[in-house]
Amino acid sequence: MDMRFLFLGDTVGNIGVATVEKYLPLLKHDLKPQVTIVNGENATKVGRGINHELYLKIMNAGADVITLGNHAWNNSEIFDFINQTKNLIRPLNYPGKDVPGHGYIEMNVNGNQVAVINLQGRVFMDEIDDPFENVDNLLTQLHKDNVNIIFVDFHAETTSEKKAMALHLDGRISALVGTHTHVQTSDGQILPHGTAFLTDAGMTGPNDGVIGMKFEPVINKFMTARPNRFEVQETGSAVLSGCYIDVDSKSGKARKIKNILINKDHPYQEF
């Protein structure tokens, strides 16, 4: 019997949260996933971090797990609640002792042990602990505990680091989906040893800016090479990007991966 994962890419600003609230219940009705994961690291109105109100909104819309990324700590309110919200996970490889929150979650889903892991890359990003070593150590523990259905959100900048991680973990996890670049890729595939891979799920948020930001300051920075304050696009149309993945619940191997894209050019339709 297959287990279905539904994953939505980076939720950006007010438009992103509203789009999750609008479409996630419809997607869950049509696709009937057993596990729904939403990346919420850009959910605040300024596009950096998440707060408790937005955490509740995304969970109430139908998420089972919310993942984060390099903006996890940008909203200081997170320190007030992340230790009490097991369904909100931050990158496993954040450095230091006593890091707030958790880098993964284990769940029992219809009698199957499932783990969702959040990792962050290092190329062109903050210099944090090695994600390869960290996930290797965690997988040793999970496999000893007979957890073989494992989903990884790898929040990273470069396509090469994401593909390298996917190949490194091929056959040891069920799926690895990249986040962070906010642009959906079309390379969904099942790797040779049974791991589903997508370089980037894309974003859920404003469709008319530049990866969720107002385009005028971005253009100005490109043209002048001077600093500009970027702000989240607050008007215009929305985009929802993500994917769903079917996994054999006995072997933990992926059977299918398919992109989801909803915007003004790709209106919602039943799956």
ChimeraX attribute file (.defattr): number of C-alpha atoms within 10 A of each C-alpha:
attribute: neighborCount
match mode: 1-to-1
recipient: residues
	/A:1	8
	/A:2	17
	/A:3	21
	/A:4	22
	/A:5	20
	/A:6	25
	/A:7	26
	/A:8	28
	/A:9	32
	/A:10	33
	/A:11	33
	/A:12	32
	/A:13	30
	/A:14	22
	/A:15	26
	/A:16	29
	/A:17	23
	/A:18	19
	/A:19	22
	/A:20	26
	/A:21	17
	/A:22	12
	/A:23	16
	/A:24	21
	/A:25	16
	/A:26	18
	/A:27	19
	/A:28	17
	/A:29	12
	/A:30	12
	/A:31	15
	/A:32	15
	/A:33	17
	/A:34	15
	/A:35	21
	/A:36	20
	/A:37	25
	/A:38	26
	/A:39	30
	/A:40	34
	/A:41	29
	/A:42	30
	/A:43	27
	/A:44	24
	/A:45	19
	/A:46	18
	/A:47	26
	/A:48	21
	/A:49	25
	/A:50	27
	/A:51	22
	/A:52	13
	/A:53	9
	/A:54	18
	/A:55	23
	/A:56	12
	/A:57	15
	/A:58	24
	/A:59	19
	/A:60	12
	/A:61	19
	/A:62	21
	/A:63	24
	/A:64	17
	/A:65	23
	/A:66	24
	/A:67	28
	/A:68	30
	/A:69	28
	/A:70	21
	/A:71	16
	/A:72	21
	/A:73	17
	/A:74	16
	/A:75	16
	/A:76	11
	/A:77	13
	/A:78	18
	/A:79	14
	/A:80	11
	/A:81	15
	/A:82	19
	/A:83	15
	/A:84	11
	/A:85	14
	/A:86	16
	/A:87	23
	/A:88	26
	/A:89	27
	/A:90	27
	/A:91	25
	/A:92	22
	/A:93	20
	/A:94	21
	/A:95	12
	/A:96	8
	/A:97	6
	/A:98	6
	/A:99	13
	/A:100	17
	/A:101	20
	/A:102	18
	/A:103	22
	/A:104	23
	/A:105	16
	/A:106	16
	/A:107	15
	/A:108	10
	/A:109	13
	/A:110	10
	/A:111	8
	/A:112	16
	/A:113	17
	/A:114	22
	/A:115	21
	/A:116	22
	/A:117	23
	/A:118	27
	/A:119	28
	/A:120	30
	/A:121	27
	/A:122	16
	/A:123	12
	/A:124	9
	/A:125	13
	/A:126	11
	/A:127	12
	/A:128	14
	/A:129	16
	/A:130	16
	/A:131	20
	/A:132	16
	/A:133	11
	/A:134	14
	/A:135	20
	/A:136	14
	/A:137	11
	/A:138	15
	/A:139	20
	/A:140	11
	/A:141	12
	/A:142	18
	/A:143	14
	/A:144	10
	/A:145	10
	/A:146	11
	/A:147	19
	/A:148	23
	/A:149	26
	/A:150	24
	/A:151	25
	/A:152	22
	/A:153	28
	/A:154	27
	/A:155	27
	/A:156	24
	/A:157	20
	/A:158	18
	/A:159	15
	/A:160	12
	/A:161	17
	/A:162	24
	/A:163	17
	/A:164	12
	/A:165	19
	/A:166	25
	/A:167	17
	/A:168	13
	/A:169	21
	/A:170	21
	/A:171	20
	/A:172	21
	/A:173	25
	/A:174	30
	/A:175	31
	/A:176	26
	/A:177	25
	/A:178	31
	/A:179	30
	/A:180	26
	/A:181	20
	/A:182	22
	/A:183	17
	/A:184	22
	/A:185	17
	/A:186	12
	/A:187	13
	/A:188	19
	/A:189	18
	/A:190	20
	/A:191	17
	/A:192	10
	/A:193	15
	/A:194	22
	/A:195	27
	/A:196	28
	/A:197	27
	/A:198	27
	/A:199	26
	/A:200	32
	/A:201	31
	/A:202	28
	/A:203	30
	/A:204	35
	/A:205	35
	/A:206	28
	/A:207	21
	/A:208	17
	/A:209	20
	/A:210	17
	/A:211	20
	/A:212	28
	/A:213	22
	/A:214	19
	/A:215	16
	/A:216	13
	/A:217	16
	/A:218	17
	/A:219	13
	/A:220	13
	/A:221	14
	/A:222	11
	/A:223	9
	/A:224	9
	/A:225	9
	/A:226	8
	/A:227	11
	/A:228	14
	/A:229	8
	/A:230	17
	/A:231	18
	/A:232	24
	/A:233	25
	/A:234	20
	/A:235	13
	/A:236	10
	/A:237	15
	/A:238	21
	/A:239	24
	/A:240	27
	/A:241	24
	/A:242	27
	/A:243	21
	/A:244	20
	/A:245	25
	/A:246	23
	/A:247	25
	/A:248	17
	/A:249	21
	/A:250	12
	/A:251	13
	/A:252	25
	/A:253	26
	/A:254	27
	/A:255	18
	/A:256	18
	/A:257	23
	/A:258	17
	/A:259	19
	/A:260	21
	/A:261	20
	/A:262	17
	/A:263	16
	/A:264	10
	/A:265	8
	/A:266	11
	/A:267	9
	/A:268	15
	/A:269	9
	/A:270	8
	/A:271	9
